[in-house]
Amino acid sequence: MIKSSLFWMLILAVAILTACTNSDSKDKDEPKTNDTSSETEGTKTDGAATGEKVSIEFWHAMSGTGQESIDAIVKGFNESQDKYEVKAEFQGSYEESLTKLRGVGGTKDAPAITQVFEVGTKYMIDSGYIEPMQKFIDEDNYDLSQLEGNILNYYRVDGELYSMPFNSSTPVMIYNKDAFKAAGLDPDKAPETFAEVIDAAAKLKTDEMYGFSMLTYGWFFEQLVATQGGLYVNEDNGRSGDATEALFNGPEGLNVFRFLDTMNKAGTFGNFGTNWDDIRSAFATGKVAMYMDSSAGVAGAIKNAPFDVGVAYIPHADEVKRNGVVIGGASLWMSKGIAEEDQEAAWEFMKYMTTPEVQAKWHLDTGYFAINPAAYEEQNVKDKWAEFPQFKVTVDQLQDTVPGLATQGALISVFPESRQQIVTALEELYQGKGPQEVLDKAAEGTNRAMEIANKTKK
């Protein structure tokens, strides 16, 4: 388990600004403990002995509509049976929630279920806090084939599923169809390659509007590397062992930085910084014609724009075939060290969460993917897609993704720091420094962080 204070200072210092977090509140309330706090691992609580419901805590980082949807789903589960009761508790941002878990992880006081962002996967596996989800899947003969394979792949390590996918999203390219028409471009055919985006951006550029933009955020860089088939780090993207060397400064990463550098120098690239609200506002107000966003941001883009909005797959380098996208978002982890009956309650709730009906609600409420594709056959989803076909594009891109080490995603315990290294590299690129120079610097910073984390682990 990583015990380095430096790692945790970095976790707290880095703002993970993704739309996938959906957690903008700064609620710092201390976590509550449930009635099983006096029990030892594997024992039964007084509630079980008296026939009362087994009560468990579910820590999450969803605010706004995400929290409202979770509360409704939890209420539905609690009313669907009389044996278990789930208490959903907002714990602040992903970083805040993970810090709180660190204080009780692996003990009887830990919440039964904790939502953790995808870049915390490596840390959670190494932490000693959790029971792998595979244990409960095997004991219950649960059929994983009913769930989305390209989502499961991220959370599988050495063939075992460690957590249950929950709020899952991928990047997409969103564009202004009206601007495409005005520029003489086909509004129903978005550019697919880096060269096509560069060309379209030049045609779309006006005195008031940039052609293309991308949030200054490492997640999008990772995706543009992965769709080329490139790995982020060595050791098979950190999946066959602890990664020791960054690979993102190779040909694939350089393709991405040259792509952005070309448009920046041509004046067709709009730099709207690191804030999601800023870049989304720029699109809605006609200051940029194409930009990268999370699939969970599609509904907002359609709602807020006074023009026709298109959604397309993310672009890829011209000389390669599209590989697809890596899942972002978060998953649900089962605590180790809590009462056995609490684990049973948590497992029953997780199974409930994966049902088509619940996943359809979650998808429509939030814009996140349904981890059970059968949800897309629900009538309410079909009706929504008929009204807004843009939603289907996001699902098609995920399901068209080619399984492999690149699209499975990298596993490193210092991902937040590495993403900050990429942010710095992008900022320096836009200020005029060379693509290879700034990428190499980011790789060196990532290598140092991995070296410290690996030494600490040993």
C-alpha positions in Angstrom: 0.0 0.0 0.0 1.3 3.4 -0.8 2.1 5.4 2.3 4.0 8.3 0.8 2.8 11.6 2.1 4.1 13.2 -1.1 1.6 11.0 -3.1 -1.3 12.1 -1.0 -0.3 15.8 -1.1 -0.2 15.5 -4.9 -3.6 13.7 -4.9 -5.1 16.7 -3.0 -3.3 19.3 -4.9 -4.3 18.3 -8.4 -7.7 19.4 -9.5 -9.3 16.5 -11.4 -11.6 18.7 -13.5 -13.3 16.1 -15.6 -17.0 16.2 -16.2 -16.8 12.6 -15.2 -16.5 13.6 -11.6 -19.8 15.6 -11.4 -18.7 16.6 -7.9 -18.2 20.3 -7.5 -19.3 20.6 -3.8 -16.7 21.2 -1.1 -18.6 19.5 1.7 -16.0 18.6 4.2 -18.2 16.7 6.7 -16.5 13.9 8.4 -17.8 10.4 7.4 -20.3 8.8 9.6 -20.0 5.2 10.8 -22.7 2.7 10.8 -24.1 0.4 13.4 -21.6 -2.4 12.6 -18.7 -0.4 13.9 -18.5 -2.5 17.1 -18.6 -5.8 15.2 -15.6 -7.9 14.1 -15.0 -9.0 10.5 -17.3 -11.7 9.4 -19.7 -11.4 12.4 -23.4 -10.7 12.4 -24.8 -7.4 13.7 -27.5 -7.0 16.3 -29.8 -6.0 13.4 -29.5 -9.4 11.8 -30.2 -11.1 15.1 -33.4 -9.1 15.7 -34.6 -9.3 12.2 -33.9 -5.6 11.4 -32.6 -4.5 8.1 -28.9 -4.7 7.6 -27.8 -1.1 7.1 -24.7 -0.2 5.0 -23.1 3.0 3.9 -22.4 4.0 0.2 -19.9 6.8 -0.1 -20.0 8.7 -3.4 -18.7 11.8 -5.1 -21.8 12.7 -7.2 -23.4 16.1 -6.7 -26.2 17.9 -8.7 -28.2 15.6 -11.0 -25.8 12.7 -10.3 -26.6 12.8 -6.6 -30.3 13.2 -7.2 -30.3 10.1 -9.4 -28.3 8.1 -6.9 -30.7 9.0 -4.1 -33.6 7.9 -6.2 -31.9 4.6 -7.1 -31.0 3.9 -3.5 -34.6 4.7 -2.5 -35.8 2.2 -5.1 -33.5 -0.5 -3.8 -34.5 0.0 -0.2 -38.2 -0.2 -1.1 -37.7 -3.3 -3.3 -36.9 -5.6 -0.4 -37.0 -5.8 3.3 -33.6 -7.2 4.2 -31.1 -4.4 3.4 -31.0 -0.7 3.7 -28.4 1.4 1.8 -27.5 4.9 3.0 -26.0 7.0 0.2 -23.6 9.7 1.6 -21.9 12.4 -0.4 -18.3 12.7 0.6 -17.1 15.7 -1.5 -14.8 15.4 -4.5 -13.1 12.1 -5.5 -9.9 13.3 -3.8 -11.8 14.2 -0.6 -13.6 10.9 -0.5 -10.5 8.9 -1.1 -8.7 10.8 1.7 -11.5 10.0 4.1 -11.4 6.3 3.1 -7.7 6.2 3.8 -8.5 7.0 7.5 -10.8 3.9 7.9 -9.9 1.7 4.9 -9.5 -2.0 5.8 -11.3 -1.7 9.1 -14.8 -2.5 10.3 -15.5 1.3 10.2 -15.1 1.6 6.5 -18.2 2.1 4.3 -19.4 -1.0 2.6 -19.2 0.6 -0.9 -17.0 3.5 -2.1 -17.0 5.2 -5.4 -13.5 5.8 -6.7 -12.4 7.6 -9.9 -10.8 5.5 -12.6 -7.3 6.8 -12.0 -7.4 5.6 -8.5 -7.7 2.0 -9.6 -4.1 1.0 -9.2 -4.0 2.6 -5.7 -7.1 0.8 -4.6 -5.8 -2.6 -5.8 -2.6 -2.1 -3.8 -4.2 -0.6 -0.8 -5.4 -3.6 1.1 -8.7 -1.9 1.7 -10.9 -3.9 -0.7 -12.3 -7.3 -1.6 -12.0 -7.9 -5.3 -15.4 -8.0 -7.0 -14.4 -11.2 -8.7 -14.9 -13.1 -5.3 -18.6 -12.3 -5.2 -19.1 -12.8 -8.9 -17.6 -16.3 -8.6 -19.5 -17.2 -5.5 -22.8 -16.1 -7.0 -22.1 -17.4 -10.5 -23.0 -13.9 -11.7 -23.1 -13.5 -15.5 -20.6 -10.8 -16.4 -21.4 -11.2 -20.1 -24.5 -9.2 -19.6 -22.3 -6.1 -19.0 -20.5 -3.9 -21.5 -17.2 -5.6 -22.2 -15.3 -2.4 -23.2 -16.2 -0.9 -19.8 -15.3 -4.1 -17.8 -11.9 -4.2 -19.5 -10.6 -1.2 -17.7 -11.3 -2.6 -14.2 -10.0 -6.1 -15.0 -6.5 -6.9 -14.0 -4.9 -10.3 -14.6 -8.4 -11.6 -15.6 -10.0 -10.5 -12.3 -12.6 -7.7 -11.9 -11.7 -5.6 -8.9 -14.6 -3.2 -8.8 -18.0 -2.8 -10.3 -18.2 -0.1 -13.1 -20.6 2.7 -12.3 -20.5 6.1 -13.9 -18.7 5.6 -17.1 -18.0 8.0 -19.9 -15.6 8.6 -22.8 -14.6 11.7 -24.8 -16.4 12.8 -28.0 -16.0 15.6 -30.4 -18.9 18.1 -30.4 -19.4 20.5 -33.2 -21.6 23.4 -34.4 -23.6 22.2 -37.4 -24.7 25.7 -38.3 -21.1 26.8 -38.5 -20.3 23.9 -40.7 -23.0 24.9 -43.1 -21.8 28.5 -43.2 -18.3 27.3 -43.9 -19.4 25.1 -46.8 -18.7 21.9 -44.8 -21.0 18.8 -44.6 -22.8 19.2 -41.2 -23.6 15.5 -41.1 -19.9 14.4 -41.6 -17.5 15.5 -39.0 -13.7 15.4 -39.7 -12.2 12.1 -38.6 -8.4 12.5 -38.8 -6.0 15.1 -37.4 -5.4 16.5 -40.9 -9.2 16.7 -41.6 -9.7 18.6 -38.3 -6.9 21.0 -39.1 -8.4 21.7 -42.5 -11.9 22.1 -41.1 -10.7 24.4 -38.4 -9.1 26.7 -40.9 -12.4 26.9 -42.9 -14.5 27.4 -39.7 -12.3 30.2 -38.3 -13.8 33.7 -38.3 -13.1 36.9 -36.4 -15.4 35.8 -33.7 -14.9 32.0 -33.7 -12.0 29.6 -33.4 -12.1 26.4 -35.4 -11.2 23.8 -32.7 -10.4 23.6 -29.0 -9.5 21.1 -26.4 -9.6 21.5 -22.6 -6.1 21.7 -21.1 -6.5 18.4 -19.4 -4.5 15.2 -19.4 -7.5 12.9 -20.0 -8.0 14.0 -23.5 -4.3 13.6 -24.3 -4.5 10.0 -23.0 -7.4 9.3 -25.3 -5.8 10.7 -28.4 -2.8 8.5 -27.7 -4.8 5.4 -27.0 -6.9 5.7 -30.2 -3.7 5.5 -32.1 -2.9 2.3 -30.3 -0.2 4.0 -28.2 0.6 3.0 -24.6 0.9 5.6 -21.9 3.6 3.7 -19.8 5.6 0.5 -20.0 4.9 -2.9 -18.5 1.9 -3.3 -20.9 0.4 0.0 -19.7 1.1 -0.9 -16.1 -1.0 -4.1 -16.3 1.7 -6.7 -16.3 3.7 -5.1 -13.5 4.5 -1.7 -11.8 5.2 0.8 -14.6 8.6 2.4 -14.5 8.8 4.5 -17.7 6.4 6.8 -19.5 5.9 6.0 -23.2 3.5 8.9 -24.0 6.3 11.0 -25.4 6.8 8.6 -28.3 5.4 8.9 -31.8 1.7 8.8 -30.8 2.0 11.5 -28.2 4.1 13.6 -30.5 1.4 13.3 -33.2 -1.1 14.8 -30.7 1.1 17.7 -29.7 2.0 18.5 -33.3 -1.7 18.4 -34.2 -2.5 21.0 -31.5 0.7 23.0 -32.2 -0.2 23.3 -35.9 -3.6 24.8 -35.2 -2.3 27.0 -32.3 0.3 28.6 -34.6 -2.2 29.0 -37.4 -4.6 30.9 -35.0 -7.4 28.4 -35.5 -7.1 26.8 -32.1 -8.9 28.4 -29.1 -7.2 28.0 -25.7 -9.9 28.3 -23.1 -7.8 26.9 -20.2 -8.5 24.2 -17.7 -12.1 25.0 -16.7 -14.9 22.8 -18.1 -17.5 25.6 -17.8 -15.3 28.0 -19.8 -14.9 25.8 -22.8 -18.5 24.7 -22.8 -19.6 28.3 -22.6 -17.3 29.2 -25.5 -19.0 26.6 -27.6 -22.5 27.6 -26.6 -21.8 31.3 -27.4 -20.2 30.6 -30.8 -16.6 31.2 -29.9 -15.4 27.8 -31.1 -16.9 25.5 -33.7 -15.5 22.1 -32.6 -14.2 20.9 -29.2 -13.6 17.8 -27.2 -15.9 17.0 -24.3 -17.0 14.0 -22.2 -19.9 11.9 -23.4 -21.6 12.9 -20.2 -21.5 16.5 -21.4 -23.5 15.9 -24.6 -26.9 16.7 -23.0 -25.7 20.0 -21.7 -24.2 21.0 -25.0 -27.5 20.3 -26.8 -29.5 22.1 -24.2 -27.4 25.2 -24.0 -26.5 25.8 -27.6 -28.8 28.0 -29.7 -27.8 26.1 -32.8 -27.8 22.5 -34.1 -25.2 20.4 -32.3 -23.4 17.4 -33.8 -21.5 14.7 -31.9 -18.7 12.6 -33.5 -16.0 10.2 -32.6 -12.7 11.7 -31.4 -10.1 12.2 -34.2 -7.1 10.1 -34.8 -3.7 10.4 -36.6 -3.9 10.0 -40.3 -1.4 7.2 -40.6 -3.2 4.9 -38.2 -6.6 3.1 -37.9 -8.9 4.2 -35.1 -8.6 2.0 -32.0 -11.3 3.7 -30.0 -11.5 5.2 -26.5 -10.6 4.4 -22.9 -13.3 4.5 -20.2 -13.3 7.4 -17.8 -15.5 8.0 -14.7 -15.5 5.8 -11.6 -16.4 2.4 -10.2 -17.7 0.9 -6.9 -15.4 -0.8 -4.5 -16.3 -3.4 -1.8 -14.6 -2.9 1.5 -12.5 -5.5 3.2 -12.7 -5.9 7.0 -16.4 -5.2 7.4 -19.0 -7.6 8.6 -19.9 -10.4 6.2 -23.5 -9.5 6.1 -22.6 -5.9 5.1 -20.7 -7.3 2.2 -23.7 -9.4 1.3 -25.9 -6.3 1.4 -23.4 -4.4 -0.7 -23.3 -7.1 -3.3 -27.1 -7.3 -3.6 -27.2 -3.5 -4.1 -24.5 -3.7 -6.8 -26.4 -6.3 -8.7 -29.5 -4.1 -8.4 -27.5 -1.2 -9.9 -26.6 -3.2 -13.0 -30.2 -4.1 -14.0 -31.4 -2.7 -17.3 -34.1 -0.6 -15.7 -31.8 1.0 -13.2 -29.1 1.6 -15.8 -31.6 3.1 -18.2 -32.6 5.6 -15.5 -29.0 6.4 -14.7 -28.1 6.9 -18.4 -31.1 9.2 -19.0 -30.6 11.1 -15.8 -26.9 11.8 -16.2 -25.7 11.0 -19.7 -23.3 8.4 -18.4 -23.2 5.0 -20.2 -25.3 2.1 -19.2 -23.0 -0.6 -18.0 -25.7 -3.1 -19.0 -26.3 -2.6 -22.7 -29.8 -4.1 -22.3 -30.7 -0.7 -20.9 -30.6 0.7 -24.4 -33.5 -1.5 -25.3 -35.7 0.0 -22.7 -38.5 2.1 -24.3 -37.6 5.3 -22.4 -34.1 5.1 -23.8 -35.3 4.4 -27.3 -37.6 7.4 -27.1 -34.8 9.7 -25.9 -32.4 8.5 -28.6 -35.1 9.1 -31.3 -35.4 12.7 -30.0 -31.6 13.1 -29.6 -29.7 10.8 -31.9 -26.4 12.4 -30.7 -26.6 10.1 -27.6 -26.3 7.0 -29.7 -23.1 8.3 -31.2 -21.4 8.1 -27.8 -22.5 4.5 -27.3 -21.5 3.5 -30.9 -18.0 4.9 -30.4 -17.6 2.8 -27.2 -18.9 -0.4 -28.7 -16.7 0.1 -31.8 -13.6 0.3 -29.7 -11.0 -2.4 -30.4 -10.1 -4.2 -27.2 -6.4 -4.0 -26.4 -3.8 -2.7 -24.0 -4.1 0.8 -25.4 -7.9 1.1 -25.0 -7.9 -0.9 -21.8 -6.2 2.1 -20.2 -3.0 2.6 -18.2 -2.7 1.7 -14.5 -0.3 3.8 -12.4 -0.7 5.0 -8.8 0.5 8.5 -9.6 -1.9 9.3 -12.4 -3.1 12.6 -10.9 0.5 13.9 -10.9 1.1 12.6 -14.4 -2.0 14.4 -15.7 -0.7 17.6 -14.1 2.6 17.1 -16.0 0.6 16.9 -19.2 -1.3 20.1 -18.3 2.0 21.9 -17.8 3.3 20.5 -21.1 0.2 21.8 -23.0 0.5 25.2 -21.5 4.1 25.5 -22.5 3.3 24.2 -26.0 0.7 27.0 -26.4 3.3 29.5 -25.3 5.6 28.4 -28.1 7.9 25.7 -26.8 8.5 22.6 -29.0 6.2 19.6 -28.9 9.0 17.0 -28.2 10.7 19.2 -25.6 7.6 19.7 -23.5 6.5 16.0 -23.8 9.9 14.8 -22.7 9.8 17.0 -19.7 6.4 15.6 -18.8 7.6 12.1 -19.2 10.6 12.8 -16.9 8.3 14.1 -14.2 6.0 11.1 -14.5 9.0 8.8 -14.3 10.3 10.4 -11.1 6.8 10.1 -9.5 6.5 6.4 -10.5 10.0 5.8 -9.1 9.2 7.3 -5.7 5.8 5.5 -5.5 7.4 2.1 -6.4 10.2 2.5 -3.8 7.6 3.5 -1.2 5.5 0.5 -2.0 8.4 -1.9 -1.6 
